[in-house]
Amino acid sequence: MEEERFELAPGATVADLLDAVLSVQRPAPPAGTPPLPRILSRSSFLLNEVAVRNHAVVLKADDVVDVLPPFAGG
């Protein structure tokens, strides 16, 4: 499990956090791996262990957002 921390302005939303994640310069993914924007567009998110679908939800200090990428299989 990889963890990243972001300092966001007061009133920042889940959407703002996703923008911040995408603004980080990262190495190219391995061959065959979809680019991060596509993965995030298909992912589900947890805010403090509760599913969140509304990306306009305002984050508070110390909130934890988990990214659940799409899974195959069962």
N, C-alpha and C positions, 0 to 999 in steps of 0.2 A: 504494500500500500504506500503510495506516494502522497506527501502532504505539501501544500503550498499555503503561505500566508499572504494576505493582501491588506494594505492600509487603504481604506476607502473613506470618502468624505461622509459626514453625517447625512443621513437621508438616502444613502446609496441603496440601490435595489439589487435583487438577484440578477437582473439584466445588466446592471452596471458591473457587477462582479464578473459575469461572463465576458463582457467587453474587456475587462482588465486581464482576465486569463488569456484571451486571444491576442492581446497586445504584447505579450511577452515573446521575445525572440527565442525560438526553439530550434534545435537541429531537425533536419528532415526526418520524417518517420521511416522506419524500415520499409523496404519494397513490399507492396501489397497491403500496407496499412493505410486506412483512409486518413485524410487530413483532419486535424483537430476540429476545425469548424463543422465538418460533417458529423463527426462523432458527437459533439455537443448538441447539434441540432436534433439528434435522435436519442439523446440520453434522457433519463429521468433524474430528478434531484430530490435530495432530502435536506430539509432545514431543521437542524437540531433533531434529527432522526424521525422527522415527520415529512411525508411526501408534500412537495410544493410544486404546483403546476403554473401558478401565477408568477411570472417573472417580475411583476411590478411590486412584489412584497418588499417592504423596507427591511434592511438588515440592521441588527443592533451589534454593538461591540461584543466580541467573543462568540458570535453566532458561528455555527459550523455548517457548511454546505458540502454534502457528499454528492459526487457524480456517479451515477449508475449507468455505465454504457450499455448499449443493447447487447443482449446475450443470445446465443444460438443454443439450441438443445433444450433439455428439460431436466 
